Amino acid sequence: MSRVAYVNGQYVPHKDAAVHIEDRGYQFADGVYEVCEVLNRQIVDMPRHLERLGRSLSELRIEWPLARKAVEYVLKETIRRNKVTNGLVYIQVTRGVARRDHFFPSADVAPSIVVTARNTSRAAADLQAEKGIAVVTYPENRWPRVDIKTVALLPNVLAKQNAKENGGKEAWYVDTDGNITEGGSTNAWIVTRDGVLVTRPAESGILRGITRAVVLDLVEREGIKFEERAFSLEEALEAREAFVTAASTLVMPVVKIDTAIIGNGHPGSIATSLRQLFHTATDLQVV
Ligand code: PLP
């Protein structure tokens, strides 16, 4: 089956899909994005993702490229046309195409929108979750507005590549206070020696993950002991469990940080049960 992408009003073959060389996403990383999980032909937590997209757009003073209802339709249609059963749908909005100039273009320049969708292997992801992943720490070097989900991901690319070259699947940023902020494309969690689940508050230093928000709902529902506070690398190395969350990974256990084995080196019970329960707390909309 050939893949299809939605680009500025048209569904085009994925292999031919293109934006103009003067698109500001290409020239300045002047754009934002969202990624939603697709589960059994249902789109997971679309309202929350679109709400965050709206916030990212408004923080950068980019207009919605289409009415929100139309964006919902395009997301679903792109999933349908690509016959995605389990996978991901991606939306990117940039400030549009204009002659290269740092200043915003004139108001008549329309934002660009691209939507793609693809299948991913649930079996492979579940197998990975049974083993857990290694993370590799990296000095926090991103701008302070990591609350905006922008396509300016160069620091994330470099941190994740460093993780890969050192045997990890994800990077964990460590700030100048020695605290873990988040992963290169995930939020970071630990379970302390005393069995308390800890994640950093979303007020600064991290993206307010949608998966994180769902897990917080679950934690409350299940009555799991929980503290929302900064935690240090030192504390993480001593933790009973660690895990990361994102729409692309769901709840993914961490069994190694740099060279240190976490807990007994196997996925922890809290991470495992949160992964199993995850979709009982999500909003699922049939595509
Ligand atoms: N933090 C960063 C830097 C991310 O890029 C992502 C997802 O891409 C997340 C956290 C997790 O966010 P979500 O759960 O909404 O996918």
Boltz pocket constraint, residues with backbone or C-beta under 6 A from the ligand:
constraints:
  - pocket:
      binder: B
      contacts: [[A, 35], [A, 146], [A, 182], [A, 183], [A, 184], [A, 185], [A, 186], [A, 187], [A, 206], [A, 207], [A, 208], [A, 209], [A, 210], [A, 211], [A, 212], [A, 245], [A, 246], [A, 247], [A, 248]]
      max_distance: 6.0
